[in-house]
Amino acid sequence: MSLRSVAAATTTTAVILAGGAHADTGDPFPLEQLHDSLRHHPKSADEVHWEHLARACIGFDVMPGYESIFDGTLADGLKKGLRTDLYAAAVWQAASDTLPGAQSTIGAGRLNLRADALLFRTEGEGMGRFTAQMHLNGVLPNLSDSITASTGSISDLDELQSDHPTSLTRLGYTQSFFDDHLMASVGKINPNDFVLANIFANDESKQFLAQPFDGNSTWPVSFQDHTLGAGFLSLPTDWCFFNGFIVDAAGTQSAWLGNEFGAGYAVSGEFGLLAGVGGLPARLSFAWCGTDANTASVAAGDSGDGLWGNAYGSIAQVLLQPKFALWAQWSACDESVATGATNEIAIGTTIDDCFGRNGDGFGAAIGWSTPNDASSGDALDDQVLLECYYRLEIMKGVQITLDGQVLMPCANPGVDDPTVIGSVRVMWEF
């Protein structure tokens, strides 16, 4: 391959990634709630217990175990209604091969500050919650460097990294209705919280680092970013759910509160089925998203003239044992609005509390991605990515994760096959 081709492919990759996720982070609480419910009621066939499992499985977080901060009494076993998620995380990555002149070792860090205030809870109706979350981010040696760009990958290889030094990731109000069977949120939100949320692979601080597993690499610019909009989750029956969102596409480029709906929007819906397999939850869902924006139109500050594109996705997941999950996901998107890929398939497994050690965890996944030819000019190849991690809890609240990724092949032919990316991630919870 000529140096000119390598340079063109490198430039193309940089353009594709320019509008990518600004360090997505999934909601860690539903997985914790799922484990807590199974720990306390492992074999229960009670309808209330099943609803707890079903809500957790789709990311329907109504802060179980907490009492309203304005409630004068505190029942036994309940916590007062202010929940915090404070942690510092850092990751160091090294690649066995890079594009010419690219940085081969890069470090990234994040300080996460989040608080959820349960304002009220009305029995038989629902609850009201206010959420605020900020990230303080850093990258060494330079904010513009990333292992993703260094290797020419069409998928982000480190979702912990952000190109915003400081950002407001969530700020909004959430209200549930009909005895916690419908939940609506408005404000600055993460659309991936509402559609195609995979609680076994959505938290890059503890689980997978790469985008094909922590979300996907295909859906439009707004999907895994944080932006103004509204979303909802609903459980009309105990065997199905319906979720959706409508968000501002341009707001994804703002570290704070962008409100430029004139520069594009995205709307999405998801329908899914739930079933009990040996008393444990299983899920199958299908989702659609439509948008009038892509990375180029958002960068220009206006929606594309006559631009419209659709995206589709599906998730299947099952708990075979209380801490052992299998999952698979597929996504596709029209070339006109796709991010790094137009088609992607991923399968994986996670095990929590490995070997009886609380906090330890293991995950393995493989993904196949087809590049967006409309942006790449046919310069890139299909990409296959394997990722494995083991999370070791050194002491309560302190975890070290060893993570390995293998590109076989990488989308960019300028990088040797296979390319290995090794990572060490450290996390302190306060």
Secondary structure, DSSP 4 states (H G I P E B T S, - for coil): --HHHHHHHHHHHHHHHHTS-SS----SHHHHHHHHHHHHSTT---HHHHHHHHHHHTT----TTEE-TT-S---TTPEESEEEEEEEEEEEEEES--STT--SEEEEEEEEEEEEEEEEEETTTEEEEEEEEEEEEEEES-TT--HHHHHT-SS-S-TT--S-SEEEEEEEEEEEETTTTEEEEEEEE-GGGTSS--TTS--TTTS--STTTSS-SSS-TTSSS-EEEEEEEEEEETTEEEEEEEEESGGGG-SS----GGG-EEEEEEEEEEEEETTEEEEEEEEEEEES--HHHHHHTS--TT--EEEEEEEEEEEEETTEEEEEEEEEE-TTT-SSEEEEEEEEEEEESGGG-TT-EEEEEEEEEEE-HHHHTT----EEEEEEEEEEEEETTEEEEEEEEEESS-SSTTS-SSEEEEEEEEEEE-
